[in-house]
Amino acid sequence: MPQNEYMEEHRKKFGRRYDFEELQRKKKGREPHKNSEMAQKLRGIKAKLHNRKRFVEKAEMKKTIRLQQAKDAKKKADDDEKVPDGAVPAYLLDREGVSRTKVLSNMIKQKRKEKAGKWQVPIPKVKAMSEAEMYKVMRTGKRKSQPV
């Protein structure tokens, strides 16, 4: 065994702590918070280097996400090609059931309207106005004497 690998040697002999995985998970969860705090605190060249590193990480992440989506799209395309003859699309499957329920609900609504007598709406009577009255200046407010 090469020199200075005493850490690995100890790990092989005695293993890790029983809660090692949980601690690592928590540490990984705290990482974004520390990253954002550093991004706010850093100034000058350190800030530029930090931002560059984060930018590269984000670009890498976007690439991996894009690759995953491309794989998923390819799988979906393969599934779509295997459509059996005479298949009915999903948006047409429940049409008959929906129409029946719509008819029933409309009938119930009509019966309610008939009971309430909502068919006849009273129309208010409009009185005729003269042109002088129509274009007259209207004064409003609490003033006692209003000059005309």
DABEL-V610149 format. One record per residue. RES is the residue in one letter. OMEGA is omega in whole degrees, -180 to 180 (NA if undefined). Layout:
res = [RES RES]
omega = [OMEGA OMEGA]
This chain:
res = [M P Q N E Y M E E H R K K F G R R Y D F E E L Q R K K K G R E P H K N S E M A Q K L R G I K A K L H N R K R F V E K A E M K K T I R L Q Q A K D A K K K A D D D E K V P D G A V P A Y L L D R E G V S R T K V L S N M I K Q K R K E K A G K W Q V P I P K V K A M S E A E M Y K V M R T G K R K S Q P V]
omega = [-179 179 174 174 -178 179 180 180 179 -180 179 -177 -168 180 -179 175 -177 -179 -176 -177 -180 178 179 179 -180 179 179 178 180 -174 -180 179 179 180 -177 178 179 -180 179 -174 -171 178 171 -174 179 179 180 180 -180 -179 179 -180 180 179 180 179 -179 180 179 -180 179 179 -179 178 180 178 178 -179 178 178 -180 -180 180 178 -180 179 178 179 -178 -179 -177 -180 180 -180 179 180 180 179 -173 -177 177 -173 -173 -176 -176 180 -179 -178 178 -179 178 180 -180 -178 178 178 180 179 180 179 178 -180 179 179 -177 -180 -177 -176 -177 179 180 179 -179 -179 -179 179 -178 178 176 -179 180 180 -178 -176 -180 179 -180 178 177 177 -174 -177 -177 -178 180 178 -177 NA]
